[in-house]
Amino acid sequence: MKRAIKLISFIAVFGMFAFLQSCGDTAFYDQVYSFDDKTWDKEDTAVFKVDVQDSVINRDFILSLRTTTGYLYDNLWIYIMVTAPDGTTSKVAQQIPLARPDGSWIGRVSGTLVESRLRFDSKPFPIKGEYVFKVCNATQEESVPYVMDIGLRIE
């Protein structure tokens, strides 16, 4: 009898663990580009290469930006350039809001780190192959201090 209860308990715990694992991370792609000296210079471009073999599934495109609480502005302007496998390119300017008008941070704050996320698109990839995403500093400043890294996540 004790053996049966232990077996049933083990199966239940294992089943719950397997279920929770399947409900976890849904990222198709998730990479981060870090900046030297916590500064994003104009000539520093974050490059993300994504291999796509499914052009039917709808994907969510999310940028994550980590700054310190010393960041001086309430937003950050960037250019997102995408080159498709067939060589076609697109370029769009995008604003990442970082702080509210009262100065409080919009993103998740942990100590002196602020993580801000921006969902900038939701669509399937049009064709299969390698896509190259380039993210550039689009501010008027030659360098923007207190920027730790920027990431691209595709779900």
Steps between C-alpha positions, in 0.01 A plus 500: 500500500780748591679410180190579290455838673866588440469398134183705453661799675810473280290480182290800610806713580673397177184571299461845657866579433465396134183709466665810648803459274277495192333826612831684537713698260341548156792682341589409143805729524647685799841675484657799672764744376706667777667842475856564616534742791118523533493745208322469165715681242360609161723257311407203725235286329330202663474217246267202536493216244187287497459177303135453401361173369129571558335788314145427619506544878422849631793636707520775762812719480616647831794728580635510852723786608690503828626832635612614842299740712758763402354513145428865424199492264141377504535309172747365247466521124638213292505385139400142429630372167401158371656319205299203371650188337420639153702818572208738549543740788281717716585772749274652762557751780360386832470673837547297818322680785698467825352742755169668575461880508544494880841331455399154622628207296262312270701179495586249767748641753742283696755694704662740252390304191191587294370253240257639244322289240340607176288276279561656161335257258287189472496307173639192325831507315415533127764252373732233638872563553732724701376842612742760634369754751717805568416742779672841503502798732279762331545778755674829426772412752830346384484267798230424755629404845341260751377255233593143594361292214221447250335172417278356230244239593271333250211294637 
